[in-house]
Amino acid sequence: MNVLGIIASAVAALFITVVLAKGVRRTALRSGIGREPGARPSRAGVVRRLGGATVVIGVGTAAAAGSGLGAAGDGGRAVTGLLAGAGIVAALGLVHEVRPLGVPLRTAVQTAAATLAVCLAGLSPVAGVLAVIWIVLVTQAFALLDTSDGALATVGAVTAAGLLACAAVDGRSGPALLPAALLAGLIGFLLHNWHPARIRPGASASLFTGFVLASSGALILAAAPPERAAWAALPVLATVALADTALVLASRRRASRPLLQDGGDHIAHRLRRIRVTVPGTAVVLGLWAGVAVTIGTLVYAGVLHPALALVPPAGSALAVLALLRIPAYAAPPRTGTRRPVPGTPAPTAPPAPPAPAAAVPARTPAGRPTVPPPPTGRPAVGVTADRS
């Protein structure tokens, strides 16, 4: 395992991401772009696609340079395919930020990118199909985590640390290069994404992070020795992202809402409803991911029995059931009407009073209308409209 090359790539990813993020923030604030309507200039958000581009460029450049210099060892071809697929989904997210794309098109592009990464990784046909499904699912799950300051970067960094530990157990440079670069890049990005966030990841960095993590997991699984329980350990690392997706789908299904319509029904939103602060939400998600990653890594290393890999999913399922009890949607306005008692006839509206009959003016024997009384109130006796 080329430890020095991997460390150098991680340091380069950290440095590039920090420098680019700081430059993007200053440029956006000086030029006025990226300010939210009604927000103060000091708290104005930077355009999402610019914030996500710093992670993509920093991690991608460092990993590509490290692979070109031999830091990936014999896994350089697989790393190249993984970087190519990650670049495709990052470009997809960038376009989606500028002009929203439909779900079928986004799914097709993600599937094509995952297929490219799997083909260059040298997986068997059956394992390749399963890996493509897994990559698309986890990529979309991580894309949904961009709902609170620091949430995506925190969970992504913890997950990348777990993948790096699993790759280090086997001493393989190829599967360890990208998780190490992503871990460093997300830490550098988190310096500007912690609450109050100066830059945000957006769809570009969210899809890129999920794709790199899912593809790296599939690469580690393919290269794992037979004695490793990789099939049970590696899926555990994505527990938080999958739990958030399950919570959103279950909540919208119960509320008869469109499954693909955005709403405040994610884990971060529900934690905020019970008065958890924005930094506290990122910490809670990070600890949740840390428990799952620790158990998954120990199972992969053979320290724990593979059956214990069921503990994080079971605990996450209970957490999802508890979070479903927190209201996520605004209740409809209550009206002043009372519910009718079963068995009693519904009240009917009172009949409308008849319209008053129009007054028919008095007329003279000749058929002409009479002149109204004068303002003094005295009766106009004998005065008619006919003065001839």
C-alpha positions in Angstrom: 0.0 0.0 0.0 1.4 3.4 -1.1 0.8 5.2 2.2 2.9 8.3 1.3 1.1 8.7 -2.1 -2.3 8.4 -0.5 -1.4 10.9 2.2 0.0 13.3 -0.4 -3.2 13.1 -2.5 -5.4 13.7 0.6 -3.3 16.8 1.6 -3.6 18.1 -2.0 -7.4 17.6 -2.0 -7.6 19.4 1.3 -5.5 22.3 0.2 -7.2 22.7 -3.2 -10.7 22.5 -1.7 -10.0 25.1 1.0 -8.4 27.6 -1.4 -11.1 27.2 -4.1 -13.9 27.5 -1.5 -12.5 30.6 0.0 -12.0 32.1 -3.5 -15.5 31.3 -4.6 -17.0 32.8 -1.4 -15.1 36.1 -1.8 -15.8 36.4 -5.5 -19.5 35.7 -5.0 -19.9 38.2 -2.2 -18.0 40.9 -4.1 -19.9 40.5 -7.3 -23.2 40.1 -5.6 -24.1 36.8 -7.1 -25.6 34.1 -5.0 -27.3 36.4 -2.6 -30.6 35.1 -1.4 -33.6 37.6 -1.7 -34.0 39.4 1.6 -30.8 37.9 3.2 -28.1 40.0 4.7 -24.8 40.2 2.7 -22.8 38.6 5.5 -25.1 35.6 5.6 -25.9 35.4 1.9 -25.5 32.0 0.4 -23.2 31.4 -2.6 -24.6 29.9 -5.7 -24.9 26.2 -5.1 -23.2 25.0 -8.2 -20.1 27.1 -7.3 -19.9 25.6 -3.8 -20.2 22.0 -5.1 -17.6 22.6 -7.8 -14.9 23.2 -5.1 -15.3 19.7 -3.8 -15.4 18.1 -7.3 -12.4 19.9 -8.5 -10.3 19.5 -5.4 -11.0 15.8 -4.9 -10.9 15.0 -8.6 -7.7 16.8 -9.3 -5.9 15.3 -6.3 -7.1 11.8 -7.0 -6.3 11.9 -10.7 -2.8 13.3 -10.0 -2.2 10.6 -7.3 -3.3 7.9 -9.6 -1.1 9.2 -12.4 1.9 9.2 -10.1 1.3 5.6 -9.0 -0.5 6.1 -5.7 -3.3 3.7 -6.8 -0.9 0.9 -7.4 -2.4 -1.8 -9.6 -5.9 -0.3 -9.3 -5.2 2.7 -11.5 -7.6 1.5 -14.2 -10.5 1.1 -11.7 -9.8 4.5 -10.2 -9.8 6.1 -13.6 -13.2 4.6 -14.4 -14.5 5.7 -11.0 -13.3 9.3 -11.5 -14.8 9.4 -15.0 -18.2 8.3 -13.7 -18.0 10.7 -10.8 -17.2 13.5 -13.2 -20.3 12.6 -15.3 -22.7 12.8 -12.3 -21.0 16.0 -11.1 -21.7 17.6 -14.5 -25.2 16.3 -14.3 -25.7 18.0 -10.9 -24.2 21.2 -12.3 -26.6 21.3 -15.2 -29.5 20.4 -12.9 -28.7 23.4 -10.7 -28.9 25.7 -13.8 -31.9 24.0 -15.5 -33.8 21.3 -13.6 -33.8 18.0 -15.3 -36.4 15.2 -15.1 -36.0 12.1 -12.9 -35.8 9.6 -15.8 -33.0 11.6 -17.5 -31.0 11.9 -14.3 -31.5 8.2 -13.5 -30.3 7.2 -17.0 -27.2 9.4 -16.7 -26.3 8.0 -13.3 -26.9 4.4 -14.5 -24.5 5.1 -17.5 -21.9 6.6 -15.2 -22.1 3.6 -12.8 -21.9 1.2 -15.7 -18.7 2.8 -16.9 -17.1 2.6 -13.4 -18.2 -1.0 -13.0 -16.9 -2.1 -16.4 -13.5 -0.6 -15.8 -13.4 -2.2 -12.3 -13.5 -5.6 -13.9 -16.5 -7.0 -12.0 -18.4 -10.1 -13.2 -21.7 -9.6 -15.0 -23.9 -10.5 -12.0 -21.8 -8.5 -9.5 -21.7 -5.6 -12.0 -25.5 -5.4 -12.3 -25.9 -5.4 -8.5 -23.1 -2.9 -8.2 -24.8 -0.5 -10.7 -28.1 -0.7 -8.8 -26.3 -0.1 -5.5 -24.3 2.9 -6.9 -27.4 4.6 -8.3 -29.4 4.0 -5.1 -26.7 5.3 -2.7 -25.9 8.2 -5.0 -29.4 9.4 -4.9 -29.7 8.8 -1.2 -26.7 11.0 -0.4 -28.1 13.7 -2.8 -31.1 14.0 -0.5 -28.9 14.7 2.6 -28.2 18.3 1.5 -31.0 19.7 3.7 -29.0 21.4 6.5 -25.7 23.2 7.0 -22.9 20.7 7.4 -25.1 17.6 7.2 -23.9 16.1 3.9 -20.2 17.0 4.5 -20.3 15.4 8.0 -22.0 12.2 7.0 -19.9 11.9 3.9 -16.6 12.4 5.7 -17.5 9.8 8.4 -18.5 7.3 5.7 -15.3 8.0 3.7 -13.3 7.4 6.9 -14.9 4.0 7.2 -14.2 3.0 3.6 -10.6 4.1 4.1 -10.3 1.9 7.1 -11.7 -1.1 5.3 -9.3 -0.6 2.4 -6.4 -0.2 4.8 -7.2 -3.5 6.5 -6.5 -5.2 3.2 -3.5 -3.0 2.3 -4.8 -2.0 -1.1 -3.9 1.4 -2.5 -6.5 1.6 -5.3 -9.7 1.3 -3.2 -8.1 3.6 -0.5 -7.1 6.5 -2.8 -10.5 8.0 -3.5 -11.9 7.7 0.0 -8.8 9.4 1.4 -9.1 12.3 -1.1 -12.8 12.6 -0.5 -12.4 12.6 3.3 -9.8 15.4 3.1 -11.9 17.4 0.6 -15.0 17.2 2.7 -13.2 18.3 5.8 -11.9 21.3 3.9 -15.3 22.0 2.5 -16.9 21.7 6.0 -14.8 24.7 7.2 -17.0 26.9 5.0 -20.2 24.8 5.1 -20.6 24.7 8.9 -23.5 26.8 10.2 -23.9 29.5 9.2 -22.9 28.1 5.8 -21.0 30.4 3.5 -21.1 27.9 0.6 -23.3 24.9 0.0 -22.7 21.7 -1.8 -25.8 21.6 -4.1 -26.6 18.8 -6.5 -23.1 18.7 -8.0 -21.2 17.9 -4.8 -24.0 15.8 -3.4 -24.1 13.5 -6.4 -20.3 13.4 -6.6 -20.0 12.5 -2.9 -22.6 9.7 -3.1 -21.2 8.3 -6.3 -17.6 8.2 -5.0 -18.6 6.5 -1.8 -20.9 3.9 -3.4 -18.3 3.1 -6.2 -15.5 2.9 -3.7 -17.5 0.5 -1.6 -18.2 -1.7 -4.6 -14.5 -1.6 -5.5 -13.5 -2.7 -2.0 -16.1 -5.4 -2.1 -14.8 -6.7 -5.4 -11.2 -6.8 -4.2 -12.0 -8.1 -0.7 -10.5 -11.5 0.2 -13.0 -14.4 0.6 -12.6 -14.5 4.4 -13.9 -10.9 4.7 -17.6 -10.4 5.4 -17.7 -7.5 3.0 -21.2 -8.3 1.7 -22.5 -7.6 5.2 -20.2 -4.8 6.4 -20.0 -2.4 3.5 -23.8 -1.7 3.1 -23.9 -0.7 6.7 -21.7 2.3 6.0 -24.5 4.0 4.1 -27.1 3.5 6.9 -27.8 7.2 7.5 -28.4 8.1 3.9 -30.6 5.1 3.3 -32.6 5.8 6.5 -33.2 9.4 5.4 -34.5 8.1 2.0 -36.7 5.5 3.7 -38.1 8.2 6.1 -38.9 10.5 3.2 -40.6 7.9 1.1 -42.6 6.5 4.0 -43.7 9.9 5.2 -44.9 11.0 1.7 -46.6 7.7 1.2 -48.6 8.0 4.4 -49.5 11.6 3.7 -50.6 10.8 0.1 -48.1 13.3 -1.3 -46.0 13.0 -4.5 -42.9 10.9 -3.8 -40.7 13.1 -5.9 -41.9 16.5 -4.6 -39.5 18.3 -2.3 -40.6 18.9 1.2 -39.5 19.5 4.8 -39.7 15.8 5.8 -36.1 14.8 6.0 -34.3 13.8 9.2 -32.7 17.2 9.6 -36.1 18.9 9.2 -37.7 16.8 11.9 -34.8 17.3 14.3 -35.2 21.0 13.8 -38.9 20.7 14.7 -38.0 19.3 18.1 -35.7 22.3 18.7 -32.4 20.7 17.8 -30.0 23.4 16.5 -28.5 23.4 13.0 -25.0 22.5 14.3 -26.6 20.0 16.7 -28.4 18.3 13.7 -25.0 17.8 11.9 -23.5 16.4 15.1 -26.4 14.0 15.6 -26.2 12.8 12.0 -22.4 12.4 12.3 -22.7 10.4 15.5 -25.4 8.2 13.9 -23.2 7.6 10.9 -20.1 7.0 13.2 -21.8 4.2 15.1 -22.8 2.4 11.9 -19.4 3.0 10.3 -17.6 1.7 13.4 -19.6 -1.5 13.5 -19.3 -2.1 9.8 -15.6 -1.6 9.8 -15.1 -4.0 12.8 -17.3 -6.6 11.0 -15.2 -6.2 7.9 -11.9 -6.6 9.9 -13.2 -9.7 11.5 -13.3 -8.3 15.0 -17.1 -8.6 15.3 -19.4 -11.4 14.1 -21.2 -10.7 10.7 -24.5 -11.0 12.5 -23.8 -7.8 14.4 -24.0 -5.9 11.0 -27.8 -6.1 11.5 -27.6 -3.8 14.5 -27.3 -0.5 12.7 -30.1 -1.2 10.2 -32.4 -2.3 13.0 -31.6 0.7 15.1 -32.1 3.0 12.1 -35.5 1.4 11.4 -36.6 2.1 15.0 -35.3 5.7 14.6 -37.3 6.1 11.4 -40.4 4.9 13.1 -39.9 7.4 15.9 -39.2 10.2 13.5 -42.4 9.5 11.6 -44.3 10.6 14.7 -42.9 14.1 14.4 -45.2 16.1 12.1 -43.5 17.2 9.0 -46.2 18.9 7.0 -48.3 22.0 7.8 -51.7 21.1 9.1 -54.7 22.4 7.1 -56.4 25.5 8.5 -59.2 24.7 11.0 -62.6 26.1 10.2 -65.3 27.2 12.6 -67.8 24.6 11.6 -68.6 21.7 13.9 -68.7 18.1 12.9 -72.2 16.7 12.8 -73.1 14.1 15.4 -73.6 10.7 13.8 -77.3 9.9 13.4 -78.5 13.4 13.4 -79.6 15.2 10.2 -77.3 17.8 8.8 -78.4 21.3 9.6 -80.0 23.2 6.8 -79.5 26.8 6.0 -82.5 29.1 6.9 -84.6 30.2 4.0 -83.6 33.5 2.5 -86.1 36.3 3.2 -88.2 37.3 0.2 -87.0 40.2 -1.7 -89.0 43.4 -1.1 -91.4 44.3 -3.8 -90.4 47.3 -5.8 -92.4 50.3 -4.9 -94.8 51.4 -7.7 -94.9 55.2 -8.0 -98.3 56.9 -7.8 -99.6 58.2 -11.1 -102.1 60.9 -12.1 -105.3 60.1 -13.9 -103.4 61.0 -17.1 -100.9 58.2 -16.4 -97.9 60.4 -15.5 -95.9 59.9 -12.2 -96.5 62.3 -9.4 -93.8 64.7 -8.2 -92.2 63.7 -4.8 -92.9 65.9 -1.8 -90.7 69.0 -1.3 -87.8 68.9 1.2 -89.7 70.9 3.8 -91.8 67.9 4.6 -95.1 69.6 3.7 -97.4 67.5 1.6 -97.6 68.6 -2.0 -101.3 68.5 -2.4 -102.6 68.9 -5.9 -99.0 69.3 -7.3 -98.4 66.9 -10.2 -95.8 66.5 -12.9 -98.2 68.0 -15.4 -97.9 71.7 -14.9 -99.6 72.6 -18.1 
